[in-house]
Amino acid sequence: MTVGRVEGSARRPPRLVLILSENWTLVSPRDPAALVRMAVQAEEAGFDGVMVSEHVVLGPGSDSDGAPANPRDYALPGNQDPATPWPDSLVLLGAVAAATSRVRLIASAIIAPLRHPLLLAKGLATLDLLSEGRLVVQPTVSWHRAEYEALGVSFESRGDLLDEHLAAWGELWRQTPASFAGERYAFSDVYLEPKPFRPDGPTLWFGGRTLHERLLRRLVSNGHGFNPLGSPSDDDLARLRAAMAEAGRSMDELELVGGTRGRFPDATGVADLGRALGPVPEQLARGFTTICIKPSQFLDDPAQVPAFCRKVVASLSG
């Protein structure tokens, strides 16, 4: 694999995030400690963060659109075998927090409606405190109806449930005692301790396949980052910029998260890293400041991860 420096990438190098989820072709799903080692290697190479996504369970319909032609490709809505391994994201990031000192711990995405806000607020606060403020949380409603049904949660109400989570977290992380009265969740005079490391709680990202109005409101009201699934249009970014300005906020307050996607030569081979990094300068020119990359798209040998991380850093260093 030959990787050259990406020309014209930006005056300021992007923040780099190593995706730890979805690497089952690279390391055994029965070896989550290997993912912790990868996080340490990414930190040593100069990466800014590591990312873990989640499902609690998968069920019928998770593979309704068929499996990816190459198993190294991204797990997306409708292309996941029900047996796809998804380690518990907060447990895994807790282990990463203990093994690292600098990289951000990005929980993307946390399917908030599948839990009670008191339980989730507690876990997130503890992890943020344990990591001394390195936690980034991307709350989402996700897409898999069978997962909601298995946990006895209304799939149709998932958007309302997430909005109440966000409101409840704000009370729980800032107030003692805290009270909240929503249509679906309510509590009064509860003491959630310890509080997060940061007074306002963990950094919050939001994302989705489209910039729908509800997502736009969450970004403007609570967001510190926008991590879309796919590439948002110029019109979407203009809408976001206008909404932020109307709320008295600057786009400089919002981290724009992009990424790479490997193009595979066939159903069995790995992708070329240089080709995948080629579109990064265009993303940076559009205002994106953070780039995510999944190592298993480019490697089949975990021993190559440290060198891979160093090559990515060198290629995007300016």
Backbone torsions as a table, in degrees:
resi	resn	phi	psi	omega
1	MET	NA	121.6	179.5
2	THR	-109.5	128.2	-179.4
3	VAL	-126.1	123.7	174.5
4	GLY	-102.0	166.6	177.9
5	ARG	-65.1	136.6	177.0
6	VAL	-77.6	119.9	-176.3
7	GLU	-75.8	142.2	173.8
8	GLY	64.7	29.4	-172.2
9	SER	-66.1	-42.7	175.3
10	ALA	166.1	159.7	174.4
11	ARG	-66.0	-38.7	178.9
12	ARG	-107.7	123.6	-179.5
13	PRO	-59.5	147.4	178.2
14	PRO	-72.0	156.3	167.0
15	ARG	-71.0	136.5	-177.5
16	LEU	-111.3	135.5	-178.3
17	VAL	-124.2	124.6	176.2
18	LEU	-91.4	123.7	178.9
19	ILE	-80.6	120.1	179.8
20	LEU	-90.5	-26.9	177.5
21	SER	-70.5	163.7	169.6
22	GLU	65.5	25.3	-179.1
23	ASN	-105.6	32.4	-175.1
24	TRP	-69.4	-17.7	173.9
25	THR	-81.0	-11.6	-178.1
26	LEU	-102.0	-42.7	178.4
27	VAL	-132.8	154.1	-177.6
28	SER	-64.8	136.4	174.5
29	PRO	-59.8	-18.9	179.0
30	ARG	-88.0	8.1	-176.8
31	ASP	-128.4	67.4	179.2
32	PRO	-63.3	-22.2	176.6
33	ALA	-62.0	-27.2	177.2
34	ALA	-65.1	-33.6	177.4
35	LEU	-69.2	-36.2	175.5
36	VAL	-63.2	-42.4	177.7
37	ARG	-62.0	-39.0	177.6
38	MET	-63.0	-37.2	177.8
39	ALA	-63.7	-41.9	177.8
40	VAL	-62.9	-42.9	179.4
41	GLN	-64.6	-38.2	177.3
42	ALA	-64.4	-42.9	178.3
43	GLU	-61.3	-44.5	-178.9
44	GLU	-64.1	-30.5	-179.2
45	ALA	-80.7	-14.2	179.3
46	GLY	109.2	10.3	175.2
47	PHE	-66.7	151.6	-179.5
48	ASP	-87.0	-29.3	-175.0
49	GLY	-158.7	167.9	172.3
50	VAL	-128.7	148.0	-171.4
51	MET	-125.0	137.5	176.5
52	VAL	-131.5	128.1	174.5
53	SER	-102.5	-177.3	-175.7
54	GLU	-154.3	155.6	153.3
55	HIS	-137.3	145.0	173.4
56	VAL	-77.5	-50.5	173.7
57	VAL	-143.8	159.4	168.7
58	LEU	-117.5	157.0	-178.5
59	GLY	-148.6	-164.6	-179.9
60	PRO	-54.5	135.8	178.3
61	GLY	96.7	-9.2	-179.8
62	SER	-68.0	-19.3	178.1
63	ASP	-115.3	29.5	-174.5
64	SER	-63.4	-25.2	179.8
65	ASP	-96.6	5.0	-179.3
66	GLY	88.3	154.0	-179.9
67	ALA	-74.6	154.9	175.4
68	PRO	-58.2	148.2	178.8
69	ALA	-61.0	-33.9	176.7
70	ASN	-119.9	126.6	-174.3
71	PRO	-65.6	-10.2	178.7
72	ARG	-81.9	-10.6	-177.4
73	ASP	-70.0	170.3	-177.7
74	TYR	-66.8	144.6	168.7
75	ALA	-78.6	121.2	-176.2
76	LEU	-127.4	167.4	177.4
77	PRO	-54.7	123.2	174.7
78	GLY	87.8	0.4	-179.5
79	ASN	-116.6	19.2	-172.2
80	GLN	-109.0	123.2	170.8
81	ASP	-56.4	137.9	179.9
82	PRO	-57.3	-20.7	179.0
83	ALA	-88.4	7.2	179.0
84	THR	-57.1	128.9	-177.7
85	PRO	-80.8	128.8	175.9
86	TRP	-131.1	94.4	177.3
87	PRO	-59.8	153.2	176.8
88	ASP	-59.3	121.1	-170.3
89	SER	-67.7	-40.3	-177.2
90	LEU	-73.4	-34.8	175.4
91	VAL	-64.5	-46.4	-179.7
92	LEU	-62.6	-43.8	-179.8
93	LEU	-68.9	-28.0	173.0
94	GLY	-61.8	-41.4	177.5
95	ALA	-66.7	-39.5	177.5
96	VAL	-63.9	-40.3	179.0
97	ALA	-58.9	-40.1	-178.3
98	ALA	-71.1	-24.5	-175.1
99	ALA	-98.0	-8.6	-175.9
100	THR	-126.7	171.3	179.9
101	SER	-132.5	-12.4	-171.6
102	ARG	-129.0	-40.0	-172.6
103	VAL	-63.8	144.2	174.1
104	ARG	-73.0	147.9	-179.3
105	LEU	-106.5	105.8	-170.2
106	ILE	-105.2	108.2	178.2
107	ALA	-90.6	94.2	-173.8
108	SER	-135.3	107.0	9.5
109	ALA	-119.1	148.2	175.1
110	ILE	-94.6	118.2	-177.7
111	ILE	-84.2	83.8	-170.8
112	ALA	-58.5	-43.3	-174.6
113	PRO	-62.0	-14.7	179.2
114	LEU	-78.1	-3.9	-178.8
115	ARG	-129.4	163.6	171.4
116	HIS	-78.3	140.5	-177.6
117	PRO	-60.5	-30.2	177.2
118	LEU	-65.1	-44.4	-179.9
119	LEU	-65.2	-45.3	-177.0
120	LEU	-70.1	-41.2	177.7
121	ALA	-59.4	-37.4	179.3
122	LYS	-65.5	-48.6	-179.3
123	GLY	-62.9	-42.9	-179.8
124	LEU	-66.5	-41.4	178.9
125	ALA	-61.7	-43.0	-179.3
126	THR	-65.0	-42.6	179.9
127	LEU	-67.3	-38.1	177.4
128	ASP	-64.3	-40.3	178.7
129	LEU	-68.4	-44.5	179.7
130	LEU	-58.2	-38.8	-176.4
131	SER	-91.6	4.5	-179.9
132	GLU	56.9	47.2	172.5
133	GLY	86.2	16.8	-178.2
134	ARG	-90.0	-0.3	-173.8
135	LEU	-80.1	134.5	170.5
136	VAL	-121.0	130.3	-177.1
137	VAL	-120.3	130.5	173.3
138	GLN	-113.2	92.4	178.5
139	PRO	-70.7	141.2	-177.8
140	THR	-148.9	167.9	174.8
141	VAL	-100.3	-15.1	-179.4
142	SER	63.1	-158.9	-165.8
143	TRP	-141.1	-9.4	-165.5
144	HIS	-99.3	104.1	-177.0
145	ARG	-58.5	-41.0	-177.2
146	ALA	-61.9	-30.3	177.9
147	GLU	-66.4	-43.1	176.8
148	TYR	-64.2	-44.1	-178.5
149	GLU	-63.2	-39.5	-179.9
150	ALA	-62.8	-31.8	-177.9
151	LEU	-96.9	3.8	176.6
152	GLY	70.1	32.2	-179.5
153	VAL	-114.5	139.0	-178.7
154	SER	-68.5	119.0	177.7
155	PHE	-66.1	-38.6	-178.1
156	GLU	-66.7	-24.7	-176.7
157	SER	-94.4	6.6	-169.3
158	ARG	-61.1	-36.2	178.8
159	GLY	-67.0	-43.0	177.1
160	ASP	-63.8	-39.7	179.8
161	LEU	-62.7	-43.6	179.5
162	LEU	-62.6	-42.6	-179.7
163	ASP	-61.8	-36.9	177.4
164	GLU	-71.0	-34.7	173.2
165	HIS	-56.1	-50.0	-176.7
166	LEU	-60.0	-43.2	178.9
167	ALA	-66.1	-41.6	-179.6
168	ALA	-66.8	-42.0	178.6
169	TRP	-58.0	-41.4	-179.7
170	GLY	-57.6	-39.6	177.5
171	GLU	-71.1	-46.3	-174.0
172	LEU	-65.7	-37.2	-176.2
173	TRP	-81.4	-19.0	-174.6
174	ARG	-110.8	-22.3	-172.5
175	GLN	-117.4	146.6	170.6
176	THR	-144.7	116.0	-4.4
177	PRO	-74.0	166.4	-177.5
178	ALA	-120.1	144.4	176.8
179	SER	-134.5	150.8	179.0
180	PHE	-153.2	138.6	177.7
181	ALA	-133.1	99.7	176.2
182	GLY	-113.8	-177.4	179.2
183	GLU	-74.6	-26.3	-174.9
184	ARG	-116.1	-26.6	178.6
185	TYR	-128.8	143.6	176.6
186	ALA	-154.0	140.4	173.9
187	PHE	-156.2	157.4	-178.9
188	SER	-140.2	138.9	174.4
189	ASP	52.0	47.5	177.1
190	VAL	-99.4	148.5	180.0
191	TYR	-110.0	104.2	176.5
192	LEU	-98.2	107.2	-178.5
193	GLU	-136.7	145.1	1.2
194	PRO	-79.0	156.0	176.6
195	LYS	-72.8	164.9	174.3
196	PRO	-61.0	166.2	179.1
197	PHE	-61.8	-41.3	-178.8
198	ARG	-96.0	143.3	-175.8
199	PRO	-57.7	-33.4	-179.0
200	ASP	-94.7	5.0	179.4
201	GLY	90.7	-177.5	-178.1
202	PRO	-61.8	156.2	170.4
203	THR	-60.3	136.9	-178.7
204	LEU	-115.5	124.6	169.5
205	TRP	-106.3	156.8	172.7
206	PHE	-136.9	155.0	179.5
207	GLY	-163.7	177.6	179.7
208	GLY	171.1	175.3	-179.3
209	ARG	-74.5	-27.3	178.2
210	THR	-136.0	153.7	177.9
211	LEU	-89.1	71.9	-179.8
212	HIS	-75.1	168.0	-171.7
213	GLU	-61.7	-37.5	-179.0
214	ARG	-66.9	-41.1	176.9
215	LEU	-63.9	-41.1	178.9
216	LEU	-59.5	-43.4	180.0
217	ARG	-64.5	-40.6	179.6
218	ARG	-64.1	-41.3	178.8
219	LEU	-61.7	-45.7	-176.7
220	VAL	-69.3	-40.0	-174.9
221	SER	-81.4	-37.3	-170.8
222	ASN	-128.9	-8.2	-167.4
223	GLY	-82.5	142.2	168.7
224	HIS	-114.6	-7.3	-179.6
225	GLY	-159.0	151.1	178.0
226	PHE	-120.7	114.3	-178.5
227	ASN	-120.2	82.2	-175.2
228	PRO	-73.9	155.4	171.8
229	LEU	-89.7	103.0	-172.1
230	GLY	96.8	-169.5	-175.2
231	SER	-104.1	118.5	178.5
232	PRO	-69.8	151.4	179.4
233	SER	-75.9	165.2	174.6
234	ASP	-60.9	-36.1	178.0
235	ASP	-63.4	-40.6	178.1
236	ASP	-61.7	-44.8	-180.0
237	LEU	-66.0	-34.6	176.6
238	ALA	-66.9	-40.1	176.6
239	ARG	-62.0	-43.0	-179.9
240	LEU	-64.9	-43.5	180.0
241	ARG	-61.3	-43.6	-179.2
242	ALA	-66.1	-41.0	-179.7
243	ALA	-66.9	-38.7	177.2
244	MET	-63.3	-44.6	-179.5
245	ALA	-63.3	-40.9	-179.9
246	GLU	-62.6	-32.0	179.2
247	ALA	-86.3	3.6	180.0
248	GLY	79.8	20.0	-179.9
249	ARG	-113.4	152.1	177.9
250	SER	-99.5	149.2	174.0
251	MET	-62.8	-20.5	176.4
252	ASP	-63.7	-18.9	178.2
253	GLU	-81.1	-7.4	-171.8
254	LEU	-117.7	113.9	177.0
255	GLU	-73.6	125.1	179.1
256	LEU	-98.7	123.7	-170.1
257	VAL	-109.7	120.5	176.0
258	GLY	-113.2	-162.4	-178.1
259	GLY	-175.1	-178.0	179.2
260	THR	-117.4	156.8	174.2
261	ARG	-141.3	122.4	-179.6
262	GLY	-70.8	144.4	173.4
263	ARG	-109.5	118.4	-169.1
264	PHE	-93.3	140.2	-179.7
265	PRO	-70.2	-25.4	-179.8
266	ASP	-164.3	-167.8	-175.3
267	ALA	-79.7	-6.3	-175.0
268	THR	-122.2	-15.7	-173.4
269	GLY	-93.9	162.0	175.7
270	VAL	-84.5	163.3	-179.7
271	ALA	-86.3	162.4	177.2
272	ASP	-87.0	124.6	-176.0
273	LEU	-67.4	-43.6	-179.3
274	GLY	-58.2	-41.7	178.4
275	ARG	-65.4	-38.1	-179.1
276	ALA	-68.1	-33.4	-179.7
277	LEU	-79.7	-13.5	-176.9
278	GLY	-54.6	-43.6	-179.0
279	PRO	-76.1	-4.2	-175.7
280	VAL	-60.4	-44.4	-179.8
281	PRO	-56.2	-36.3	178.2
282	GLU	-64.6	-39.6	177.1
283	GLN	-63.6	-43.0	180.0
284	LEU	-64.2	-37.1	178.6
285	ALA	-64.9	-26.1	178.8
286	ARG	-84.5	-2.6	177.2
287	GLY	107.5	1.1	177.4
288	PHE	-73.1	139.1	-174.6
289	THR	-119.2	-9.7	-174.4
290	THR	-132.7	133.7	-176.9
291	ILE	-125.2	127.9	179.6
292	CYS	-101.8	146.6	179.8
293	ILE	-146.7	140.4	-178.1
294	LYS	-108.2	114.0	-171.2
295	PRO	-63.6	-31.0	-176.1
296	SER	-68.9	-10.0	173.3
297	GLN	-72.6	-19.9	-171.2
298	PHE	-121.6	-9.7	-174.7
299	LEU	-136.0	150.7	168.5
300	ASP	-120.2	-3.4	-177.3
301	ASP	-117.6	113.5	-178.8
302	PRO	-61.8	-21.9	178.1
303	ALA	-65.8	-17.7	-179.2
304	GLN	-88.7	-4.5	-175.5
305	VAL	-60.6	-45.5	179.9
306	PRO	-58.3	-45.2	179.2
307	ALA	-65.5	-38.8	177.3
308	PHE	-59.0	-47.4	-179.4
309	CYS	-62.0	-41.2	178.0
310	ARG	-63.7	-38.1	179.2
311	LYS	-65.7	-41.4	179.2
312	VAL	-62.8	-46.3	179.4
313	VAL	-60.0	-45.6	-179.0
314	ALA	-64.7	-37.9	-177.4
315	SER	-68.6	-28.2	-176.5
316	LEU	-111.9	18.9	-173.6
317	SER	-81.2	-4.2	176.4
318	GLY	129.8	NA	NA
